[in-house]
Amino acid sequence: MDNINFNPVIESILFISGNSVPFEKIKKITNLEIEKIKNISKQLNKSYIENHNCFRIIEVANGLQLSTASEYSLWIRKFFGTRKIKHFSPSVLEVLSILAYKQPITKSKIEKVRGVSSDSQISNLIEKKMVEILGRAEELGRPLMYGTTKEFLEYFGLNQLSDLPDSKELDALLKEQKPQEANKVKKILKEIDGNDEDELSEELKQKKQKELQQKLEEKKSEIENDKLLDDEFNKILEKDKEIRKTTNETLEKLNNPEEFKELIKQKKEVEDKTTFENDLNSAESIKQENDINKENDFNSAESEKQENDINKENINNN
């Protein structure tokens, strides 16, 4: 064992794994002390740098992981696109940050900090293997307790949770980041279409004015449409009011016996009048039909008489 060169052994283990390998697991395989394993990783990194290799060994999640050097991240992102990148919404990152600093923690305590429900965010983090259930709290209802996973440490390049920045470090990072981001934005604005700041500013003003004018036109159109809808709605309300008034008047009459009798009487008079008019029209039709029949019979008899007279005259002549 003393003659074995463990540098390529550890390198091959990390290469084939693809993820971080805990120190304890490497120790169990090689029978080397953790300090010795760390020294070998440093030797390998020195060799990678001297030979301009793209690989680096990093300490993450209480173990070692073989990864590419950060200067090649741009080209790797172009190769993979977004397939390898986990995307988190602001609300999910908010829950993850609370959970990372306050773990183990229950859902109710997370929601108390945020002031809103966090069910979907926690489910999202569990699905992406950033968070796991650690057990149940010793309190009323025995709620579930959540904590971060090994994948969380790997994703953020942390060796252990104590490597998370504290409030002072975060303030310092933000102070450094703000001017850097401002300079980046300024540089990008200068380089757009080769325009200087004054020209770009004028173009932006015109664009903003155009957008504002368009929004005003859209708002005006919305107001006009709302007005038309209000008019139509008022007409429907008036019509409904009239129907309700008529219905109420009818119901009041039905509730009053005298008015109910009068209503029945009026209805009967209308029905009788309609029946009388129908009968009168029917009788008039029958009379007209009889007159037509009588006239036809008279014409037929007159024709027959004339025919007989002609026959008699012919007989006398003969």
C-alpha positions as CSV (number, residue, x, y, z in Angstrom):
1,M,0.0,0.0,0.0
2,D,2.9,2.3,0.7
3,N,4.2,2.1,-2.9
4,I,0.8,2.9,-4.4
5,N,0.4,6.3,-6.0
6,F,-3.1,7.4,-4.7
7,N,-3.2,10.6,-6.8
8,P,-4.6,8.9,-10.0
9,V,-6.8,6.6,-7.7
10,I,-8.6,9.5,-6.1
11,E,-8.7,11.3,-9.5
12,S,-10.4,8.3,-11.1
13,I,-12.9,8.0,-8.3
14,L,-13.9,11.6,-8.6
15,F,-14.0,11.4,-12.4
16,I,-16.3,8.4,-12.5
17,S,-18.6,9.7,-9.8
18,G,-19.6,12.9,-11.4
19,N,-20.8,14.3,-8.1
20,S,-19.1,15.1,-4.8
21,V,-17.7,12.0,-2.9
22,P,-17.7,12.3,0.9
23,F,-14.3,12.2,2.6
24,E,-15.4,9.3,4.7
25,K,-16.2,7.2,1.6
26,I,-12.8,8.0,0.1
27,K,-11.2,7.2,3.4
28,K,-13.0,3.8,3.5
29,I,-11.9,3.0,-0.1
30,T,-8.2,4.1,0.2
31,N,-7.6,3.7,4.0
32,L,-6.0,7.2,3.9
33,E,-6.6,9.9,6.5
34,I,-8.8,12.8,5.5
35,E,-5.9,15.2,5.9
36,K,-3.8,13.1,3.5
37,I,-6.8,13.0,1.0
38,K,-7.0,16.8,1.1
39,N,-3.2,17.1,0.4
40,I,-3.6,14.8,-2.6
41,S,-6.4,17.0,-3.9
42,K,-4.1,20.1,-3.6
43,Q,-1.3,18.3,-5.5
44,L,-3.7,17.4,-8.3
45,N,-5.0,21.0,-8.5
46,K,-1.4,22.2,-8.7
47,S,-0.7,19.8,-11.5
48,Y,-3.9,20.9,-13.3
49,I,-2.9,24.6,-13.1
50,E,0.7,24.0,-14.2
51,N,-0.4,21.9,-17.2
52,H,-3.2,24.3,-18.1
53,N,-5.9,21.6,-17.6
54,C,-9.5,22.5,-17.4
55,F,-10.1,20.4,-14.3
56,R,-10.2,21.5,-10.7
57,I,-10.9,19.5,-7.5
58,I,-13.1,21.4,-5.1
59,E,-14.3,20.7,-1.5
60,V,-18.0,20.6,-1.4
61,A,-20.7,18.9,0.8
62,N,-18.0,17.5,3.1
63,G,-16.2,15.8,0.3
64,L,-14.4,16.3,-3.0
65,Q,-15.8,16.9,-6.5
66,L,-14.1,17.0,-9.9
67,S,-15.3,20.1,-11.8
68,T,-14.3,22.4,-14.6
69,A,-12.4,25.6,-13.9
70,S,-14.7,28.7,-13.6
71,E,-13.1,30.4,-16.6
72,Y,-14.6,27.9,-18.9
73,S,-18.2,28.3,-17.6
74,L,-19.2,30.5,-20.5
75,W,-18.4,27.8,-23.1
76,I,-20.0,25.1,-21.1
77,R,-23.2,27.1,-20.8
78,K,-23.2,27.6,-24.5
79,F,-22.8,23.8,-25.0
80,F,-25.5,22.8,-22.6
81,G,-27.8,25.8,-23.0
82,T,-30.1,25.8,-20.0
83,R,-30.6,22.1,-19.6
84,K,-28.2,21.8,-16.7
85,I,-29.2,24.9,-14.9
86,K,-31.9,24.8,-12.1
87,H,-34.0,27.9,-12.3
88,F,-35.6,29.3,-9.1
89,S,-38.3,32.0,-8.9
90,P,-37.7,34.8,-6.4
91,S,-40.3,33.3,-4.0
92,V,-38.6,29.9,-4.1
93,L,-35.2,31.5,-3.4
94,E,-36.8,33.4,-0.5
95,V,-38.0,30.2,1.1
96,L,-34.7,28.5,0.4
97,S,-32.7,31.2,2.1
98,I,-34.9,31.2,5.2
99,L,-34.7,27.4,5.3
100,A,-30.9,27.4,4.8
101,Y,-30.2,29.8,7.7
102,K,-32.9,28.6,10.1
103,Q,-32.9,24.8,9.5
104,P,-34.3,22.6,10.9
105,I,-37.5,24.6,10.5
106,T,-41.2,23.9,10.1
107,K,-43.5,25.2,7.3
108,S,-45.5,27.4,9.7
109,K,-42.3,29.2,10.9
110,I,-41.3,29.8,7.3
111,E,-44.7,31.3,6.5
112,K,-44.5,33.4,9.7
113,V,-41.3,35.0,8.4
114,R,-42.7,35.5,4.8
115,G,-46.3,36.3,5.8
116,V,-47.7,34.1,3.0
117,S,-48.3,30.5,2.2
118,S,-45.2,28.5,1.2
119,D,-46.6,25.1,0.2
120,S,-45.8,25.3,-3.5
121,Q,-42.3,26.7,-2.9
122,I,-41.4,23.9,-0.5
123,S,-42.8,21.3,-2.9
124,N,-40.7,22.8,-5.7
125,L,-37.5,22.6,-3.6
126,I,-38.2,19.0,-2.6
127,E,-38.8,18.1,-6.2
128,K,-35.5,19.7,-7.2
129,K,-33.7,17.9,-4.3
130,M,-32.6,21.1,-2.7
131,V,-34.7,20.4,0.5
132,E,-35.6,17.3,2.4
133,I,-37.7,16.3,5.4
134,L,-35.6,15.9,8.5
135,G,-38.2,14.6,10.9
136,R,-41.0,16.0,13.1
137,A,-40.9,18.8,15.6
138,E,-41.5,18.1,19.3
139,E,-44.5,20.5,19.4
140,L,-48.3,20.5,19.1
141,G,-49.3,18.5,15.9
142,R,-45.8,17.2,15.4
143,P,-45.3,19.2,12.1
144,L,-42.6,18.2,9.6
145,M,-39.2,19.8,9.8
146,Y,-37.2,20.7,6.7
147,G,-33.5,21.1,5.9
148,T,-31.2,21.4,3.0
149,T,-29.6,18.5,1.1
150,K,-26.2,17.5,-0.1
151,E,-27.4,18.7,-3.6
152,F,-27.9,22.1,-2.1
153,L,-24.3,22.3,-1.0
154,E,-23.1,21.0,-4.4
155,Y,-25.2,23.4,-6.3
156,F,-24.0,26.5,-4.3
157,G,-20.4,25.2,-4.1
158,L,-20.4,24.9,-0.3
159,N,-18.4,22.5,1.7
160,Q,-20.7,22.7,4.8
161,L,-23.5,24.9,6.0
162,S,-21.1,27.0,8.1
163,D,-19.7,28.3,4.8
164,L,-22.8,30.3,4.3
165,P,-22.1,34.0,4.4
166,D,-23.3,35.8,7.6
167,S,-25.1,39.2,7.5
168,K,-21.9,41.3,7.6
169,E,-20.5,39.3,4.6
170,L,-23.7,39.6,2.7
171,D,-23.7,43.4,3.2
172,A,-20.1,43.6,2.0
173,L,-20.9,41.5,-1.1
174,L,-23.9,43.6,-1.9
175,K,-21.9,46.8,-1.6
176,E,-19.3,45.4,-3.9
177,Q,-21.9,44.1,-6.4
178,K,-23.9,47.3,-6.8
179,P,-21.2,49.4,-8.4
180,Q,-20.1,46.5,-10.5
181,E,-23.6,46.0,-11.9
182,A,-24.0,49.7,-12.5
183,N,-20.8,49.8,-14.5
184,K,-21.9,46.8,-16.5
185,V,-25.2,48.5,-17.4
186,K,-23.5,51.7,-18.3
187,K,-21.1,49.9,-20.6
188,I,-23.8,48.0,-22.3
189,L,-25.8,51.2,-22.9
190,K,-22.8,52.9,-24.4
191,E,-22.2,49.9,-26.8
192,I,-25.8,49.6,-28.1
193,D,-25.8,50.5,-31.8
194,G,-22.6,52.5,-31.3
195,N,-24.7,55.4,-29.8
196,D,-23.4,57.7,-27.1
197,E,-25.3,58.4,-23.9
198,D,-27.0,61.6,-25.1
199,E,-28.2,60.0,-28.3
200,L,-29.3,56.8,-26.5
201,S,-31.1,58.9,-23.9
202,E,-33.0,60.8,-26.6
203,E,-34.0,57.6,-28.3
204,L,-35.1,56.2,-24.9
205,K,-37.2,59.3,-24.2
206,Q,-38.9,59.1,-27.6
207,K,-39.6,55.4,-27.1
208,K,-41.0,56.1,-23.6
209,Q,-43.2,58.9,-24.9
210,K,-44.5,56.6,-27.7
211,E,-45.2,53.8,-25.2
212,L,-46.9,56.3,-22.9
213,Q,-49.1,57.6,-25.7
214,Q,-50.0,54.1,-26.7
215,K,-51.0,53.2,-23.1
216,L,-53.1,56.4,-22.9
217,E,-54.9,55.5,-26.1
218,E,-55.5,52.0,-24.8
219,K,-56.8,53.4,-21.5
220,K,-59.1,55.8,-23.4
221,S,-60.5,52.9,-25.4
222,E,-61.0,50.9,-22.3
223,I,-62.9,53.8,-20.6
224,E,-65.2,54.2,-23.7
225,N,-65.9,50.4,-23.8
226,D,-66.6,50.5,-20.0
227,K,-69.0,53.4,-20.6
228,L,-70.9,51.5,-23.3
229,L,-71.1,48.4,-21.1
230,D,-72.4,50.6,-18.3
231,D,-75.1,52.0,-20.6
232,E,-76.2,48.5,-21.7
233,F,-76.2,47.4,-18.1
234,N,-78.4,50.3,-17.0
235,K,-80.8,49.5,-19.8
236,I,-81.0,45.9,-18.6
237,L,-81.5,47.1,-15.0
238,E,-84.4,49.4,-16.1
239,K,-86.0,46.6,-18.1
240,D,-85.6,44.3,-15.1
241,K,-87.1,47.0,-12.8
242,E,-90.2,47.3,-15.1
243,I,-90.7,43.5,-15.1
244,R,-90.4,43.3,-11.4
245,K,-92.9,46.2,-11.0
246,T,-95.4,44.4,-13.2
247,T,-94.9,41.1,-11.4
248,N,-95.3,42.8,-8.0
249,E,-98.6,44.5,-9.1
250,T,-99.9,41.1,-10.4
251,L,-99.0,39.4,-7.1
252,E,-100.7,42.2,-5.1
253,K,-103.9,41.7,-7.1
254,L,-103.7,37.9,-6.6
255,N,-103.3,38.5,-2.8
256,N,-106.5,40.8,-2.8
257,P,-109.7,38.7,-3.3
258,E,-111.7,41.6,-4.8
259,E,-108.9,42.6,-7.2
260,F,-108.4,38.9,-8.0
261,K,-112.1,38.5,-8.9
262,E,-111.9,41.7,-11.0
263,L,-108.8,40.3,-12.8
264,I,-110.6,37.0,-13.5
265,K,-113.6,39.0,-14.7
266,Q,-111.5,41.1,-17.1
267,K,-109.8,38.0,-18.4
268,K,-113.2,36.3,-18.9
269,E,-114.6,39.4,-20.7
270,V,-111.5,39.4,-23.0
271,E,-112.0,35.6,-23.6
272,D,-115.8,36.1,-24.2
273,K,-115.2,39.0,-26.5
274,T,-112.6,37.0,-28.5
275,T,-115.1,34.0,-28.7
276,F,-117.9,36.3,-29.8
277,E,-115.8,37.9,-32.5
278,N,-114.7,34.4,-33.6
279,D,-118.4,33.2,-33.7
280,L,-119.5,36.4,-35.6
281,N,-116.7,36.0,-38.1
282,S,-117.7,32.3,-38.5
283,A,-121.4,33.2,-39.0
284,E,-120.5,35.9,-41.5
285,S,-118.4,33.4,-43.5
286,I,-121.3,30.9,-43.5
287,K,-123.8,33.6,-44.7
288,Q,-121.5,34.6,-47.5
289,E,-121.1,31.0,-48.5
290,N,-124.9,30.5,-48.5
291,D,-125.4,33.6,-50.6
292,I,-122.9,32.4,-53.1
293,N,-124.6,29.0,-53.2
294,K,-128.1,30.6,-53.7
295,E,-126.8,32.8,-56.5
296,N,-125.2,29.8,-58.2
297,D,-128.5,27.8,-57.9
298,F,-130.5,30.8,-59.4
299,N,-128.1,31.1,-62.3
300,S,-128.3,27.3,-62.9
301,A,-132.2,27.4,-62.9
302,E,-132.2,30.5,-65.2
303,S,-129.9,28.7,-67.7
304,E,-132.1,25.6,-67.6
305,K,-135.3,27.6,-68.3
306,Q,-133.7,29.4,-71.2
307,E,-132.6,26.0,-72.6
308,N,-136.2,24.6,-72.3
309,D,-137.6,27.7,-74.0
310,I,-135.3,27.2,-77.0
311,N,-136.2,23.5,-77.3
312,K,-140.0,24.4,-77.3
313,E,-139.5,27.0,-80.0
314,N,-137.6,24.5,-82.2
315,I,-140.4,22.0,-81.8
316,N,-143.1,24.5,-82.8
317,N,-141.1,25.5,-85.9
318,N,-140.9,22.0,-87.0
